[in-house]
Amino acid sequence: MSVTRAVTRGFGRGLGALSVALWMWLVNLLLAVPASLVVGEALRESIGASKVHEALRRGLDLDWLGELLHDAEGIVSTFRSSLVGPGPILDNLELWFRGELFEQPMLLVATGALFALVWVLLLGGAIDRLARPSGVAGLVGLLPRGLHYFSRLLRLTVLTGVLYYFLYRLSRFLFPWLEERLREVTAESTVLLWNLAVAAFVLLVFALVDMAGDYARIAIVLEERRSSLLALASGAAFVLRSPVKTLAVYLLLSAPAWAVMALWAATAPGAGPATTVNIALAFLAAQLYLVAKIVLRLVLLAGEMTVFEESRRANPGR
């Protein structure tokens, strides 16, 4: 199979599962409601009957926000000015890089863990639907199939999480180590090239781990694998047997997701006048962005599934 064909079929199968993506988005949106209600109630009490709401209608009042955060606790303390525009993307990247993701308020961490569990549940049903498009449609078909694979995919998630952690620790070691080795180097171009080389190496290892996890998920669903550990080993072996093809499909189908993220970072609505129309448009834009991310995730899985299926037909003994 050519890479072009895998990419084309990936888009065809992924976009054909748009209803699955919409159900996944809706479930995730409903999960966010309790936390949003907590923050909303705190904001209502802070604003109260004061004249602050008049200033907030014209834009973000930094003085009011400073007073709110001074006494804020728990999840309310995360209501920062960086929540608008591209801020959430940059904040999340910084939390990952600095290793502070689990140092957030307990309710936020618990909500994130719940999101992860539900995502594992829905992903199993989504992969099954990509493999068998004629199955039962809607949430009625998505949840039972997701439950069927849930325990295996959850164990796989834990295993890949351990690999991601070691990769994170490797990254945290390599860059300070490189800085120490280049301390006496005076040519900035040399320092830049070495840092880019190390960054490229870390990203390559990340891609390999990510691909191994994806092919393991696909193997669990398509081949009814019972052992998550053996499925991960099989996924890693599959990637290493065809590194050029698997990496090419991965990069080509990941590029649209990165492009959508960059577009959102450049055009996301800021803290402008709080009219009903502006609020509605900002909410709609954010939800469209989330739906696009889910759809493109399914497109990637569909492309990888196409490569896996063709390889299995060509090499039935493996």
N, C-alpha and C positions, 0 to 999 in steps of 0.2 A: 504494500500500500504506500502511495506517495503521501508526503506531508500535506500537500495541497488538498488531497482528497479527504484526509482526516480532519483538516481544519474546516473544509466546506461542510462535511457531514456533521461536524461538531456544532456549527452554527445552525444547521437545519434541525437537528434533533433538540438542541438546547432551546431555540426560539419556538419550536413546536410544543415545548412544555411550559409555555407562558402561564397557563392556569396554575401549574404547580408553584411557580415562582410567586404568583399573586397570593396563594394560600400561605406560603412560607412568610411572605411579608406581613400579611394580616395577623398571623399568630404572633410574630415578633412585635408588631405594633401593640397588640393587646397586652403583651407582657410588660410593655413599657408604661402602661397606664398607671399602675399603683405608685411607682416612683414619681411620675410626673404630678400626681395628685398631692403627694407629700410636699414637693417643691412649690406647687401652685398655692397650697394653703399657707405655707410660710411666707410667700410673696404677698398674699392677700392681707395677712396680719401685719406685715411690715409697712405696706402702703397705707392700709386703713382708710380713714377719712381725711388724710392729710392732702396737701396740694402737690405731693410728689407725683401723683398720677398724671397731673397736667404736664409736668416736665417730661415724664416718660412717654407721653404721646408724641412728643417732638423728637425723641431719641433716647439713648441710654444716658441716665444721670449717674455719673461716676461717684459723686458724693454720696448719693443714696446707696449705691452698690457697696461702697466702702463701709458704710455703717451696717449694712445687712451682713456682710461677711465678717465683720468684727466680732459679732456675737453668734454667728451661725455655727451649727454643729451638724455632724452626720452628712447626709447626702445634700443638704442645703448648701453646705460649704463648697460644693462643686459648681455652684451657679456663678461662674466667672464670665468676664467680658469675652474671653476666648471661645465661648460657646457659639458665637455667631461667625459667619463666614467660614474660612478654611481652618479656624481654630481647633475644632474637635479632631481633625485629622492630624494636625501637628502635635496636639496635646497627647494623643494616643501613641504616636511614634516616639515622643519623648519619654513617656512612661515605660514603654517597652525597652528603650535603649538604656534608661537609667535603672531599670529593674524595680520600679516602684508601683507596678500595676496592682499588686495585692496589698499595698500600703494605703489604699483609698478607704473612705468610710465603709463600715461593715455592710450597710444596706446596699451600697453600690457594688461591692464585691459579690455579695449574695445574688444581686440581680444579674450581674455578669455571669456567675456560675449557672444560674437558672437559664439564661439565654443559651449558654453553651450546651447544657443538657437537652434543651428543646431543639437546638440546631442539630445535634446528633440524631435525635429522634426523627426529625423531618428529613434529614439528609438521606437516611436509609430508604425512606419511602420515595424520595425524589430520584435516587439512583435506580431503584426498582422500576419506577415509571419510565425513566429514560431507556432502560433495557427492554421494557415491555409496554409500549405505548398504548396497546389495546386493553390494558387493565382498567380497573374501576377508577373513574375520574373523581376529582374533588377531594375534600378532606377525608371523606369516607374511605377512599382508597389509599390515601397518603399515610394516615395514622396506623392502621393495622399492619401494613408492610414495614413501616418504620419501627413499630414495636417488635416485629419479628426479628429484626437485625440489631435492635437497640443495644443489648448487652455486649455483643461482639464489637460493634462500632465504638461503644463507650470504652471498652478495654483497649481498642486500637488507638483511640484518642489519648488515653493515658500514656501508652507506649510512645506515640509520636511526641507527646508533650515532654517526655523525658529527653528525647533526642533534641527537641527545640531548646530545652534548658541547657544541655551540654553545648549546643551550638552558641547559645547566648554567652555562656561562660568562656567559650573559646574566643568569641569576639571581644569580650571584656579583657581577655589576656593579651590578644594579639596587638591591639592598637597601643596600649601603654608600652608593651615590649618593643614595638616598632619605634615609638617616640624616643625611647631610651637609646636604641641603636642608632638613630639618626640625629642624636643630639649635637654631634660635632659637624654634621653636614651643613654647608652654607648655601648650597644651590637649592632654591625653593622648588624648582621644577623637579629635581630628584626626589625631594620629600613628597611632593604631590603625587608623582608617579608611583612611588612605593605605597602610599596610602590608598590610591585607587586600585592598585594590584591586590592589596589585602582585602579591601572592600569587595572587589569582584570575586575573590576566592570565597569569602563568607557568603555572598549572595548565591554563588554556585552551589555551595554545600546546602544552603537553605532550599534552593530549588530541587536538589536531589532528594532531600528529606520530604519535601512537600509532594513531589511526584511519587515517591515510594508509598507515602500514606494514601494518596489518591488511588493508585493501582491496587493497593491492599483493600481499600473500601470496595472497589469495583469487583475484585476477586471474591470477596465475602458475599456479595450480592449475586453475581453471575454464577459462581461455582459453589455457593452454599458452604463456604469455608467455616469451620467451627473454631479453629484456633486463630486468634487475632495475631499472636506472635508469629506463627508460620505464614500467615497472610502477609504480614509486614515484611518478613524475610523474602517471600515470593515477589512482593512488589518491588523491593530493592533489587533483587536479581533480574527482574524484568527490565528495569531501568538500565542496569549495567550491561545487559545484553544488547540493548539498542539505545545507547546514550544519545547519539546524534538525533535520531528520529523523535524520541520521547522529549528531549529538551527543545527541539525545534517546535513541536506541537505545543508544548507548554508555554514557550515564550510568545508564539504567535497568538495563542488564545488568551494569554494573560495581558497582552499589550492593550486591548480595548478597555479592560478594567482599570489599568493604570491611567489610560487616557481619560476615562470618565472621572476618575479621582482628581486628576490634574484640572480638568474642566470645571469640576465642582469647586475646587480650591480657588480658581480664578474668578468664578462668577457667583459664588454662594451669596445670598442676600445678607446684608449687614444689619446693624441696629439702626434702622431708619425710623421715620415717623410711624407710630403704631396705629395705623388705620386698619379697619376691618379687612379691606382689600389687600393691604400689604401683608398682614398676618396670614391671611388665607393663601396668598401666592407663595410666601416663604415656606409655609407648611407643605404645600403641594410640591414645590421644587425639591424639598428635602426628601419627601416620600418617593418621588420619581427617581431620585438619585439612589435611594436604597433598593428600589425595585430593579433598577439597572444593574446594580452590583450583584443581586441574587441571580438575575437572568444570566449574566456573564459568568458567574460561578458554575451554573448548570451547563453553559456552553463549553467551558473548559472540561468538565467531567464527561460531557458527551463526546468531545473530541478524543479524550484519553480512552474512553470506553470503546470507541471505534478502532483505535490502534490495538487495544487488548483483544477484542473479538477477532480481528483479522489475524493477529499473531496466533491465537489459539486454534483458528481454523487451519492455518498454514503449518502449525506444529502441534498436532493433537496430543502428542505424547508428553509435552512439557506442562 
